[in-house]
Amino acid sequence: MRDNLLNETLLFDLDDVRAKLANYNIRRPHSSLKYLTPAAYAAHLISRIRLSDKTSSLRPRHVAPKRG
């Protein structure tokens, strides 16, 4: 972060630092996210959820018989 952001960027005040740091964290790949950016990881998760929803709707649903 120091090499990519702090050494190369003019920082004017604390609000400017917060805004630039937030933007940096959005664009930077994270090792905890399998080296994807947060936006790319979120898109990956959404696509997996949608795929899971599609495949689960294709599975037969077992309904218990009514008692009575």
N, CA, C and O atoms as a GROMACS GRO file, in nm:
protein
  272
    1MET      N    1   0.082  -0.118   0.000
    1MET     CA    2   0.000   0.000   0.000
    1MET      C    3   0.088   0.126   0.000
    1MET      O    4   0.056   0.224  -0.066
    2ARG      N    5   0.193   0.120   0.072
    2ARG     CA    6   0.280   0.238   0.076
    2ARG      C    7   0.335   0.271  -0.063
    2ARG      O    8   0.334   0.386  -0.105
    3ASP      N    9   0.383   0.168  -0.133
    3ASP     CA   10   0.439   0.191  -0.266
    3ASP      C   11   0.332   0.232  -0.367
    3ASP      O   12   0.356   0.320  -0.451
    4ASN      N   13   0.216   0.170  -0.360
    4ASN     CA   14   0.113   0.195  -0.460
    4ASN      C   15   0.027   0.317  -0.433
    4ASN      O   16  -0.028   0.374  -0.526
    5LEU      N   17   0.015   0.358  -0.311
    5LEU     CA   18  -0.077   0.466  -0.279
    5LEU      C   19  -0.010   0.582  -0.208
    5LEU      O   20  -0.014   0.696  -0.256
    6LEU      N   21   0.049   0.555  -0.096
    6LEU     CA   22   0.097   0.665  -0.013
    6LEU      C   23   0.217   0.738  -0.070
    6LEU      O   24   0.225   0.860  -0.058
    7ASN      N   25   0.310   0.668  -0.131
    7ASN     CA   26   0.428   0.734  -0.185
    7ASN      C   27   0.401   0.807  -0.317
    7ASN      O   28   0.480   0.892  -0.357
    8GLU      N   29   0.291   0.775  -0.384
    8GLU     CA   30   0.266   0.831  -0.517
    8GLU      C   31   0.146   0.925  -0.522
    8GLU      O   32   0.111   0.974  -0.630
    9THR      N   33   0.083   0.953  -0.409
    9THR     CA   34  -0.040   1.029  -0.410
    9THR      C   35  -0.030   1.149  -0.318
    9THR      O   36   0.022   1.138  -0.207
   10LEU      N   37  -0.079   1.264  -0.364
   10LEU     CA   38  -0.090   1.381  -0.278
   10LEU      C   39  -0.215   1.366  -0.193
   10LEU      O   40  -0.325   1.345  -0.244
   11LEU      N   41  -0.197   1.378  -0.064
   11LEU     CA   42  -0.307   1.366   0.030
   11LEU      C   43  -0.326   1.502   0.098
   11LEU      O   44  -0.233   1.557   0.156
   12PHE      N   45  -0.448   1.555   0.090
   12PHE     CA   46  -0.472   1.692   0.135
   12PHE      C   47  -0.528   1.700   0.276
   12PHE      O   48  -0.486   1.786   0.354
   13ASP      N   49  -0.621   1.615   0.312
   13ASP     CA   50  -0.677   1.614   0.446
   13ASP      C   51  -0.728   1.473   0.477
   13ASP      O   52  -0.718   1.382   0.394
   14LEU      N   53  -0.781   1.456   0.597
   14LEU     CA   54  -0.822   1.323   0.640
   14LEU      C   55  -0.936   1.267   0.554
   14LEU      O   56  -0.938   1.148   0.525
   15ASP      N   57  -1.029   1.352   0.513
   15ASP     CA   58  -1.137   1.305   0.425
   15ASP      C   59  -1.082   1.259   0.290
   15ASP      O   60  -1.130   1.160   0.234
   16ASP      N   61  -0.983   1.329   0.239
   16ASP     CA   62  -0.920   1.290   0.113
   16ASP      C   63  -0.850   1.156   0.128
   16ASP      O   64  -0.858   1.071   0.038
   17VAL      N   65  -0.783   1.136   0.240
   17VAL     CA   66  -0.716   1.007   0.267
   17VAL      C   67  -0.818   0.894   0.271
   17VAL      O   68  -0.796   0.788   0.213
   18ARG      N   69  -0.930   0.916   0.340
   18ARG     CA   70  -1.033   0.813   0.352
   18ARG      C   71  -1.090   0.777   0.215
   18ARG      O   72  -1.109   0.660   0.184
   19ALA      N   73  -1.118   0.878   0.134
   19ALA     CA   74  -1.176   0.853   0.001
   19ALA      C   75  -1.078   0.777  -0.087
   19ALA      O   76  -1.117   0.681  -0.154
   20LYS      N   77  -0.952   0.818  -0.088
   20LYS     CA   78  -0.853   0.751  -0.172
   20LYS      C   79  -0.823   0.610  -0.123
   20LYS      O   80  -0.800   0.519  -0.203
   21LEU      N   81  -0.823   0.591   0.007
   21LEU     CA   82  -0.800   0.458   0.062
   21LEU      C   83  -0.917   0.364   0.031
   21LEU      O   84  -0.896   0.248  -0.001
   22ALA      N   85  -1.038   0.414   0.040
   22ALA     CA   86  -1.155   0.332   0.006
   22ALA      C   87  -1.150   0.292  -0.141
   22ALA      O   88  -1.177   0.177  -0.174
   23ASN      N   89  -1.117   0.386  -0.228
   23ASN     CA   90  -1.106   0.356  -0.371
   23ASN      C   91  -0.995   0.255  -0.397
   23ASN      O   92  -1.011   0.165  -0.480
   24TYR      N   93  -0.884   0.269  -0.327
   24TYR     CA   94  -0.772   0.176  -0.342
   24TYR      C   95  -0.813   0.034  -0.300
   24TYR      O   96  -0.779  -0.063  -0.367
   25ASN      N   97  -0.887   0.024  -0.189
   25ASN     CA   98  -0.928  -0.108  -0.140
   25ASN      C   99  -1.027  -0.175  -0.233
   25ASN      O  100  -1.032  -0.298  -0.240
   26ILE      N  101  -1.106  -0.097  -0.306
   26ILE     CA  102  -1.203  -0.152  -0.400
   26ILE      C  103  -1.131  -0.208  -0.523
   26ILE      O  104  -1.170  -0.312  -0.576
   27ARG      N  105  -1.027  -0.139  -0.569
   27ARG     CA  106  -0.958  -0.178  -0.692
   27ARG      C  107  -0.850  -0.283  -0.670
   27ARG      O  108  -0.809  -0.349  -0.766
   28ARG      N  109  -0.802  -0.301  -0.548
   28ARG     CA  110  -0.688  -0.387  -0.520
   28ARG      C  111  -0.731  -0.532  -0.498
   28ARG      O  112  -0.823  -0.557  -0.421
   29PRO      N  113  -0.665  -0.627  -0.564
   29PRO     CA  114  -0.693  -0.768  -0.537
   29PRO      C  115  -0.652  -0.805  -0.394
   29PRO      O  116  -0.550  -0.758  -0.344
   30HIS      N  117  -0.732  -0.886  -0.328
   30HIS     CA  118  -0.706  -0.928  -0.191
   30HIS      C  119  -0.676  -1.077  -0.188
   30HIS      O  120  -0.743  -1.156  -0.254
   31SER      N  121  -0.576  -1.114  -0.112
   31SER     CA  122  -0.541  -1.256  -0.102
   31SER      C  123  -0.654  -1.335  -0.036
   31SER      O  124  -0.674  -1.452  -0.068
   32SER      N  125  -0.726  -1.273   0.056
   32SER     CA  126  -0.836  -1.343   0.123
   32SER      C  127  -0.955  -1.365   0.031
   32SER      O  128  -1.045  -1.443   0.063
   33LEU      N  129  -0.958  -1.297  -0.083
   33LEU     CA  130  -1.065  -1.312  -0.182
   33LEU      C  131  -1.015  -1.385  -0.306
   33LEU      O  132  -1.062  -1.361  -0.417
   34LYS      N  133  -0.920  -1.476  -0.286
   34LYS     CA  134  -0.861  -1.553  -0.395
   34LYS      C  135  -0.797  -1.462  -0.500
   34LYS      O  136  -0.805  -1.488  -0.620
   35TYR      N  137  -0.736  -1.356  -0.454
   35TYR     CA  138  -0.665  -1.257  -0.537
   35TYR      C  139  -0.756  -1.191  -0.640
   35TYR      O  140  -0.714  -1.159  -0.752
   36LEU      N  141  -0.882  -1.170  -0.602
   36LEU     CA  142  -0.976  -1.095  -0.684
   36LEU      C  143  -1.003  -0.961  -0.616
   36LEU      O  144  -0.982  -0.946  -0.495
   37THR      N  145  -1.050  -0.866  -0.694
   37THR     CA  146  -1.095  -0.740  -0.634
   37THR      C  147  -1.228  -0.767  -0.564
   37THR      O  148  -1.295  -0.864  -0.597
   38PRO      N  149  -1.266  -0.684  -0.469
   38PRO     CA  150  -1.395  -0.706  -0.403
   38PRO      C  151  -1.512  -0.712  -0.501
   38PRO      O  152  -1.603  -0.794  -0.484
   39ALA      N  153  -1.512  -0.626  -0.603
   39ALA     CA  154  -1.621  -0.627  -0.701
   39ALA      C  155  -1.622  -0.758  -0.781
   39ALA      O  156  -1.729  -0.814  -0.805
   40ALA      N  157  -1.507  -0.805  -0.823
   40ALA     CA  158  -1.499  -0.930  -0.899
   40ALA      C  159  -1.539  -1.049  -0.812
   40ALA      O  160  -1.605  -1.141  -0.861
   41TYR      N  161  -1.501  -1.047  -0.686
   41TYR     CA  162  -1.538  -1.157  -0.597
   41TYR      C  163  -1.690  -1.158  -0.573
   41TYR      O  164  -1.752  -1.264  -0.570
   42ALA      N  165  -1.748  -1.040  -0.555
   42ALA     CA  166  -1.893  -1.031  -0.536
   42ALA      C  167  -1.966  -1.084  -0.660
   42ALA      O  168  -2.064  -1.157  -0.647
   43ALA      N  169  -1.918  -1.048  -0.778
   43ALA     CA  170  -1.979  -1.098  -0.902
   43ALA      C  171  -1.968  -1.250  -0.910
   43ALA      O  172  -2.062  -1.318  -0.952
   44HIS      N  173  -1.854  -1.303  -0.869
   44HIS     CA  174  -1.833  -1.448  -0.868
   44HIS      C  175  -1.932  -1.516  -0.773
   44HIS      O  176  -1.991  -1.619  -0.807
   45LEU      N  177  -1.950  -1.460  -0.655
   45LEU     CA  178  -2.044  -1.518  -0.559
   45LEU      C  179  -2.187  -1.512  -0.610
   45LEU      O  180  -2.263  -1.608  -0.596
   46ILE      N  181  -2.224  -1.400  -0.669
   46ILE     CA  182  -2.360  -1.386  -0.722
   46ILE      C  183  -2.385  -1.488  -0.831
   46ILE      O  184  -2.493  -1.548  -0.836
   47SER      N  185  -2.289  -1.509  -0.919
   47SER     CA  186  -2.307  -1.607  -1.026
   47SER      C  187  -2.319  -1.748  -0.969
   47SER      O  188  -2.396  -1.829  -1.021
   48ARG      N  189  -2.244  -1.779  -0.865
   48ARG     CA  190  -2.255  -1.911  -0.802
   48ARG      C  191  -2.390  -1.929  -0.735
   48ARG      O  192  -2.448  -2.038  -0.740
   49ILE      N  193  -2.441  -1.824  -0.672
   49ILE     CA  194  -2.572  -1.832  -0.606
   49ILE      C  195  -2.681  -1.853  -0.710
   49ILE      O  196  -2.770  -1.935  -0.692
   50ARG      N  197  -2.673  -1.778  -0.821
   50ARG     CA  198  -2.772  -1.793  -0.927
   50ARG      C  199  -2.767  -1.933  -0.988
   50ARG      O  200  -2.872  -1.992  -1.015
   51LEU      N  201  -2.648  -1.985  -1.009
   51LEU     CA  202  -2.633  -2.120  -1.062
   51LEU      C  203  -2.691  -2.222  -0.965
   51LEU      O  204  -2.758  -2.317  -1.006
   52SER      N  205  -2.665  -2.203  -0.838
   52SER     CA  206  -2.717  -2.293  -0.736
   52SER      C  207  -2.870  -2.287  -0.732
   52SER      O  208  -2.935  -2.390  -0.717
   53ASP      N  209  -2.927  -2.166  -0.746
   53ASP     CA  210  -3.074  -2.154  -0.748
   53ASP      C  211  -3.133  -2.225  -0.868
   53ASP      O  212  -3.237  -2.290  -0.857
   54LYS      N  213  -3.067  -2.215  -0.984
   54LYS     CA  214  -3.119  -2.280  -1.105
   54LYS      C  215  -3.114  -2.431  -1.091
   54LYS      O  216  -3.209  -2.500  -1.127
   55THR      N  217  -3.005  -2.483  -1.039
   55THR     CA  218  -2.992  -2.629  -1.028
   55THR      C  219  -3.082  -2.683  -0.918
   55THR      O  220  -3.131  -2.795  -0.929
   56SER      N  221  -3.104  -2.606  -0.812
   56SER     CA  222  -3.191  -2.657  -0.704
   56SER      C  223  -3.336  -2.660  -0.749
   56SER      O  224  -3.413  -2.743  -0.700
   57SER      N  225  -3.376  -2.571  -0.841
   57SER     CA  226  -3.515  -2.573  -0.889
   57SER      C  227  -3.539  -2.691  -0.983
   57SER      O  228  -3.654  -2.727  -1.007
   58LEU      N  229  -3.433  -2.750  -1.038
   58LEU     CA  230  -3.447  -2.864  -1.127
   58LEU      C  231  -3.459  -2.996  -1.051
   58LEU      O  232  -3.508  -3.096  -1.105
   59ARG      N  233  -3.413  -2.996  -0.927
   59ARG     CA  234  -3.420  -3.117  -0.847
   59ARG      C  235  -3.564  -3.145  -0.806
   59ARG      O  236  -3.639  -3.052  -0.778
   60PRO      N  237  -3.604  -3.272  -0.802
   60PRO     CA  238  -3.740  -3.303  -0.757
   60PRO      C  239  -3.755  -3.269  -0.608
   60PRO      O  240  -3.664  -3.289  -0.527
   61ARG      N  241  -3.869  -3.217  -0.576
   61ARG     CA  242  -3.895  -3.183  -0.435
   61ARG      C  243  -3.984  -3.292  -0.376
   61ARG      O  244  -4.085  -3.332  -0.436
   62HIS      N  245  -3.946  -3.337  -0.260
   62HIS     CA  246  -4.023  -3.440  -0.194
   62HIS      C  247  -4.120  -3.373  -0.096
   62HIS      O  248  -4.080  -3.293  -0.011
   63VAL      N  249  -4.244  -3.407  -0.111
   63VAL     CA  250  -4.345  -3.350  -0.026
   63VAL      C  251  -4.401  -3.462   0.062
   63VAL      O  252  -4.437  -3.569   0.013
   64ALA      N  253  -4.407  -3.435   0.189
   64ALA     CA  254  -4.459  -3.535   0.281
   64ALA      C  255  -4.610  -3.549   0.258
   64ALA      O  256  -4.679  -3.451   0.232
   65PRO      N  257  -4.660  -3.672   0.266
   65PRO     CA  258  -4.805  -3.692   0.249
   65PRO      C  259  -4.883  -3.624   0.361
   65PRO      O  260  -4.836  -3.616   0.474
   66LYS      N  261  -5.001  -3.577   0.329
   66LYS     CA  262  -5.087  -3.514   0.430
   66LYS      C  263  -5.138  -3.619   0.527
   66LYS      O  264  -5.174  -3.731   0.488
   67ARG      N  265  -5.142  -3.582   0.651
   67ARG     CA  266  -5.193  -3.672   0.754
   67ARG      C  267  -5.341  -3.640   0.775
   67ARG      O  268  -5.383  -3.524   0.769
   68GLY      N  269  -5.415  -3.740   0.798
   68GLY     CA  270  -5.548  -3.702   0.833
   68GLY      C  271  -5.654  -3.789   0.807
   68GLY      O  272  -5.769  -3.757   0.837
   0.00000   0.00000   0.00000
